[in-house]
Amino acid sequence: ERAHSAAGGADIQCQRPCPHMLPLRLGLAKLARRQRNFRLARRLLDRCVPGAAAAAAPVPLRWAIERAAYEQVLLLHAEGDVRGACDALWEQARAAIRVGAGDQASGGLGLTRAKVLLKFASWLPSEGRMLAPGTASQVSRWARAAREESGSASGADEPANERHGTAAATLEQLREACLGAAVACCPRNATVKLRWANWCHQAAFSAGTSAPASAVRVAAAASFDYLALAAADRSVDATIVVPLRLLRLLVRHGSEELGEEFLREFGEQLARSPPLAWSAVVPQLLARLPHPDRRVRHHVQALLLAVGRAAPETLLYPLLSRQADAAGEADGEKAEDASRAGCEEGGEGDDAVAEASRATPAEAASPPSASPPLADDAEVAGAAEAGVEAAATGASGRAELLWLRRAMGAAFPELVAQLGSFIGELHRLTLLWEERLLPALHALQADAEARVARLRDEEARVAANEHLSPEDKGRLLAERSAVIMAPVRTDLAALLRTVSGRAATPHEAAFQRGPGRSLRDAVAAFGDAIRRGEYATSWTPLAAAQREIAAFAKQSVPHLPHLSPRLADLSGSRIPMPGLAPDSTGQQLPAPEGASRDGGGGGGG
């Protein structure tokens, strides 16, 4: 400042402030205001504003001068002069609305004006708050002035507010004018576009779930614009509210309700949206796969495929986990149905136990097979269309999950195979056989004791019946025993099936040689005791097996090669760490064959 004063022969507070000191003064004034040092903030701001008007200042200084005026407004508000701050901020906002998109200002000046408009819109009372006496007329004057100043200079597709004659409608009109002008002043700023998108969505659905197609179209377009800007800026503050909002629009209104034109525009915008913007809502997208509407399924599948091609680990982790859970549930249902059928048919349960002993491991535990490489985007599109058609017959989403699994396996065969094996081994380590059996056997013991008490009552009631012959009594008791104990034998056969397949690890092989063999003999002894009517001692063999399993579980935790040799030998894989981008771990995922790395714009669905 001394050098500037000596060279120019002018005082610091003259009409030409030092351009190099303005950003520093503004930053210090802002810091002083936040520290409630209002005198220092006022002194610094007074030296930033020249005597001449801001319009006459050079273009490089104009943004700093307007920013200094904005900081003075914030200082008034911090000092408690709310009315004066609102009046001063309105004058700045009115000038920004008047200029609108007609001023080819620099980025800093446009951003400053957008901040002024956003701040004024946030200071306006919300619709649910009562206006102070005298404020309603002032807001009405502001709204009339805003309509006069804006004219056609807003440059944004603003949804028309058809409500007139109320204070709430006047507030919304003024807020609409401010936010639309902010978009015109700074059209490439993600924060400004987010505020505009939030207002558009609120205005479209303020009357309830039903909204006109034009308002919904504007709200969707603003939301898609925000997704594109946030992805271009790689903003760490990108919110997941916008993708969730768009997904809700698709799910609730993705039908004939809003017309063919809206559906076509929404689909085009969805295909052009950056895939990584949807990576945070992949679980919600997977949950919408079994949607009854074909168009919704089409868009959701295309979007998931685009996300998977842009960031494979984002989709593959939840996808393969869901598929493994669905396969386990299906195998459990099949095993339970087969065991129950065997018990009801034979009345003994021996066939079910024998079948469980010969069971093979579930397909979910084995690594998924690699699919043939993907030829081009046309083949992906054909597979997607086939997946959509196949999904029409599925109600649980298993068909859609299988289609996505095949599509990702065709694009990333090595990664899908390694990650499928990795997730399967993690499932194996999460709950070992002994940890799964102990609580299940304890629950079955309580159920079996209650059913044995019922059998004793039935035995006493049948023995007291003098009209039955001994042969009839024996046949009747055998039938009642088979019916009452069938659920217990079914559950025991299902547990035995879990540990009777081919052992995949040394730990499982050791379990089969010890507690597994005892459990198999105990289940057979339990069935024999029930068949002979020895209800009091029927659970004794299973209790001994429980103690042996508990002792096996209390042993020292074995090393990883004993629990999962695959994980112990895993090295040099393409599996990314969950929650981290591939480049942050030094790993480079290959692009899908025949497809671009940017996800193809959501194509292929």
Secondary structure, 3 states (H helix, E strand, C coil): CHHHHHHHCCCCCCCCCCCCCHHHHHHHHHHHHHCCCHHHHHHHHHCCCCCCCHHHCCHHHHHHHHHHHHHHHHHHHHCCCHHHHHHHHHHHHHHHHHHHHHCCCCHHHHHHHHHHHHHHHHHCCCCCCCCCCCHHHHHHHHHHHHHHHHCCCCCCCCCCCCCCCCHHHHHHHHHHHHHHHHHHHCCCCHHHHHHHHHHHHHHHCCCCCCCCHHHHHHHHHHHHHHHHHHHHHCCCCCCCHHHHHHHHHHHHHCCHHHCHHHHHHHHHHHHHCCHHHHHHHHHHHHHCCCCCCHHHHHHHHHHHHHHHHHCHHHHHHHHHHHHHHHHHHHHHHHHHHHHHHHHHHHCCCHHHHHHHHCCCCCHHHCCCCCCCCCCCHHHHHHHHHHHHHHHCCCCCCHHHHHHHHHHHHHHCHHHHHHHHHHHHHHHHHHCCHHHHHHHHHHHHHHHHHHHHHHHHHHHHHHHCCCCCCHHHHHHHHHHHHHHHHHHHHHHHHHHHHHHCCCCCCHHHHHHHHHHHHHHHHHHHHHHHHHHHCCCCCCCHHHHHHHHHHHHHHCCCCCCHHHHCHHHHCCCCCCCCCCCCCHHHHCCCCCCCCCCCCCHHHHCCC
